[in-house]
Every structure is written in structure tokens, then in C-alpha cells.
Amino acid sequence: MKLQLLSIPLLVALLLSPLAAAAAGSIAFSSPTSGTSYSGQGSYTISGTITPTPTLPDNVNVVVELQGTSTPLDVEQVSVQAGGVFSVTTLYGGNSGWVTGTMVISASDSTGASGSTTFAYTASGQTQTSGNTLTVVARSDSLVYTGQTAQIFALAYWGNGSAAAKATFAATVYGPTGSVSSITWTKSSPAGGNALWTAAIPAGTADGVYAADVSATEGGITTWTQTSFEVDSAVASTSAVAAIATSICSSD
């Protein structure tokens, strides 16, 4: 009889223990707050609290994606601090996946706690839709000689065929020994979505291949391409060839 009385509490504990183990916690977000909206490109903080507070060291996995899709735009992992608090600072915008719409932040930890929140995102400038990617192409002179003016052209356009009329361009030129400061480039914009850099190649410029990294940015999205040209001081200019020919003719 005594054994039977002792077994009843034990039986109750055994029956309740699976329920206790299955009860997962929850994650409440403190940032971004309800109704938050962002546009373009920048940084923001994702933070929250796990309830109940984990009793062992814990990490939180954070995933940001466009609502209605399953392609992550950002994935972060952050350690849980005292009181079940976590916080991570990351970027929004910056690639073609960040289109105008509602973004969903989902978080989960090793105990099974989970939660989600949303914020509105607007791709500034070009009105974008999923798949409307930004592309930049560039071309340059294939061969230049010292004293000649070199040119680098760039064009930016959207996946729907329209020019990226508000795009801003940047270019960095690297030579055989690294970045080049001896060549001064002047940038102009012949038309919307286009850029042109020109520079006189000074005497003494090292022979070899020069690479130009070209970027275009619009609506918080930046894309890159590369083009190149070769400097060969052994190539004579048209005027130099004409002067040599005149000299030869005069000597006759």
C-alpha cells in the first residue's frame, strides 16, 4: 500500500514532464519597433528578449526576408545575454533583393523559442519589383600611349530595360603595381544612366595592364563591373609618326 501511494506522485510527474519539455518559449522584439520603415541603404539594430530566460548559454538565429518569399536577405547569429536579451546591428538594402515591400524578421534559439516582427522597406529612387536587378557595364580604350587621353565609359540599367537615370557612378583604377595616383580622371555624365571618365596618360606612366573597377548605385542598390586598358610607351602617337615621316622625307 505504501508503494502504491509513492507511485502516484511519481506517475503524475512522469506524465507532466513531456508537457513541460514541449512548452517552448517566445521571443519579443524591442527593435525595430512596430510601424518602423526604412528606405535606401543603412544600418539598424535587431534586438529582443527570450522568455523564459535560458538557463544555459544560448544563441539566437535571425533571418530577414521579403514577405511571401523564402530567400533570406540577411542571416545573423547573436549570443544571448543576461536576462535573455539579444541585440545585433546589421544593414538593410545594398543588393537587388531589397525591393519595396514588407520585410519579415524571424528569430529562434536552441531551446525552441521563436518570434517574428515586420518592417516596411522602400527602395529609394527606382521603383523596384522582385527580379528587377541593376546592371552596370563598362568599356575603355584597349591600348593607349603616354600623352594620349584615355577614356572609360559606363552604362547602368534595370532588368526591365530602363536606364538607371539617377545612378551615381564611381571608378577606381589599378595599375601593375596597385592603385594609381599619377593619373587624374575627370568624370562627366553624357546622359542619364551613363558616365564617362577621361584622363591624359602622363609621361613616365608604367607600361602594363590597368584595371578599372566601376560601380553604379541607385535606389540603395550598388552593382560592380570591371574593364581594362593597356599602356604601352613604345606605341607612337599619330603626330609623332607624322613628324618622323616628315623628317625622313626632308632628309631625302
QUIHUMO-V68844 format. One line per field, one symbol per residue. burial: 1 if it has 16 or more other ideal C-beta (glycine too) atoms within 10 Angstrom, else 0. Layout:
burial->???
This chain:
burial->000000000000000000000000101010110000011110000111110001000101011111000000110101010001011100011101111110111111100011101110111111010001110101011001110101011111110000010010101010100001001010000000111110111000100001010111111111101010101000000000000000000000
